[in-house]
Amino acid sequence: MNPLLKIAYQPYKWLFALPLVFAFTFVFGLIAILTGIILGQDAVNIIAEVWARLCCAVVPLKVVIRGTKNYSRNTAYVIVSNHQSLTDIPILHGHLGLDIKWIMKKELGEIPVFGAACRHLGCITVDRGNHEAALQSIEAAKKTLSGKACVLFFAEGTRSRDGRVMPFKKGAFRFAHETKIPILPLTIRNSRSILPSDSLDLVPGTVEVVVHRPIHMSDYNLARLDEVVHTTRQIISDAL
């Protein structure tokens, strides 16, 4: 972003953009909790999509989806994506048109309103410091997913600080193998420049999401899991 424009954006960011994002999160979180209690996860997904689109619009953040022919909106996938920014969640929730349940660390699930709203959406909280507990959480999630629910894994385990794709963890791939759900690789471009990790240096801009062809786990056995991990990471990395 042009340095002069960035300076001019600061009053809007502090007075409008960030306060509105926090307000949307609180208000739509309460709506999601009530909706979840009365109507269930499918209805909460609609609330999450509206929240996500509003958060992107107020920045403003334009999202361009490439490769829409590579997926169906009524199909379940294990989504595997790179992770550069906190904006990645509203970007994907608001613009892919999929019923997304994401794997989130336990600490996020403890945030008042937000954590409860995510649970009603069907998101899966894991304790990254306790491998066995994390596996149990994912195992329990298999029993509650609908036929079109997509589970989102940021396979690096955390946000990339330099934009490069870090090594992938295997949890997403084991989950896909056990559930027989195809992997849908995604590459998120430019979200790091919108909101870098560990900062509130928010700026407007355009983010591209490249949707790659699904990888069907039926083509691989468990002994070839490392091959699937490597192939998926390469596909995502090459599109950056």
Buried (B, 14 or more C-beta within 10 A) or exposed (E): EEEEEEEEBEEBBEEEBBEBBEEBBBEBBEBBBBBBEEEEBBBBBEBBBBBBBBBBBBBEBEBEBBBEEBBEEEBBBBBBBBBBBBBBBBBBBBBBBBBBBBBBBBEBBEBEBBBBBBBBBBBBBBBBEEEEBBBEBBEEBEEEBEEBBBBBBBBBBEBBEEBEBBEBBEBBBBBBBEBEBBBBBBBBBBBBBBBBBEEEEBBBBEBBBBBBBBBEBEEBEEEEBEEBBEBBBEBBBEBB
